[in-house]
Amino acid sequence: MSINGISGASPLVALQGPSASQRPEPVSSTDRAQAPAFSERLGSALEGLAKSQTEAAEKASAFERGEGGNLAEVMVSQQVSSLGFQLALNVRNKALGAYRDIMNMPV
């Protein structure tokens, strides 16, 4: 019984990095300028959080008035709103902790 070798590329070729034609191009300064700033991202995230909270409150009040709606839908929207608020609170706490650490560093 003989074992025939695998024809084709050597297994070491797969371990080498991508060729020059396959490598991604570096990000240019024009691409960076088009990306939103951190403050814009944070502002849009907070606007989304406020929107989900008002939406959950509206659904809950509409359900309480008997204007239709599904209890499961109301509960899910309240949970989404609650989780978003907890996430925002944890991000704020982490940022505040980092600020305190930086301010307490010896110079």
C-alpha positions in Angstrom: 0.0 0.0 0.0 1.5 3.3 -1.0 0.6 6.8 0.1 0.5 9.3 -2.7 1.4 12.9 -2.1 -1.2 15.7 -2.5 -0.6 17.5 -5.7 -0.9 21.2 -5.8 0.2 23.8 -3.3 2.4 23.2 -0.4 0.8 23.3 3.0 3.3 26.0 3.9 1.7 28.3 1.4 -1.5 28.5 3.4 0.5 29.6 6.5 2.0 32.5 4.6 0.1 35.8 4.8 -2.1 37.1 2.0 -0.4 38.2 -1.1 0.1 41.9 -1.9 -3.0 41.8 -4.1 -5.2 40.4 -1.3 -4.1 42.7 1.5 -6.6 45.5 2.4 -5.6 49.0 1.7 -4.8 51.3 4.6 -7.5 53.8 5.7 -6.9 57.2 4.2 -7.6 60.5 5.9 -10.6 61.1 3.7 -12.2 57.9 5.0 -11.6 58.9 8.6 -13.2 62.3 8.0 -16.4 60.6 6.8 -16.7 58.4 9.9 -18.9 59.9 12.7 -17.2 61.3 15.7 -17.5 59.7 19.1 -19.8 62.5 20.3 -22.1 62.0 17.4 -22.3 58.3 18.0 -23.0 58.8 21.7 -25.6 61.4 20.9 -27.4 59.2 18.5 -27.3 56.3 21.0 -28.8 58.5 23.7 -31.5 59.7 21.2 -32.3 56.0 20.4 -32.6 55.3 24.1 -34.9 58.2 24.7 -37.0 57.1 21.8 -37.3 53.5 23.1 -38.3 54.8 26.5 -41.0 57.1 25.2 -42.3 54.3 22.9 -42.5 51.9 25.9 -44.3 54.5 28.0 -46.8 55.1 25.1 -47.4 51.4 24.6 -48.0 50.9 28.3 -50.4 53.8 28.7 -52.3 52.7 25.6 -52.6 49.2 27.0 -53.8 50.6 30.3 -56.5 52.7 28.5 -57.6 49.6 26.7 -56.8 50.9 23.2 -55.6 47.6 22.0 -52.1 46.3 21.9 -50.6 43.1 23.2 -49.4 42.6 26.7 -46.4 40.7 25.5 -45.5 43.5 23.1 -45.8 46.0 26.0 -43.6 44.0 28.3 -40.9 43.4 25.6 -40.8 47.1 24.8 -40.4 47.9 28.5 -37.6 45.3 28.8 -35.8 46.8 25.8 -36.1 50.2 27.3 -34.8 49.0 30.7 -31.8 47.1 29.2 -30.9 50.2 27.1 -31.0 52.4 30.2 -28.9 49.9 32.2 -26.3 49.8 29.4 -26.2 53.6 29.3 -25.7 53.7 33.0 -22.9 51.2 33.0 -21.1 53.0 30.2 -21.4 56.3 32.2 -20.1 54.5 35.3 -17.1 53.1 33.4 -16.3 56.5 31.8 -16.5 58.2 35.2 -14.3 55.5 36.7 -11.7 56.0 34.0 -11.8 59.8 34.5 -11.3 59.4 38.2 -8.4 57.0 37.6 -6.8 59.5 35.3 -7.3 62.4 37.7 -5.8 60.4 40.6 -2.6 59.5 38.6 0.6 61.0 40.1 2.3 63.5 37.9 
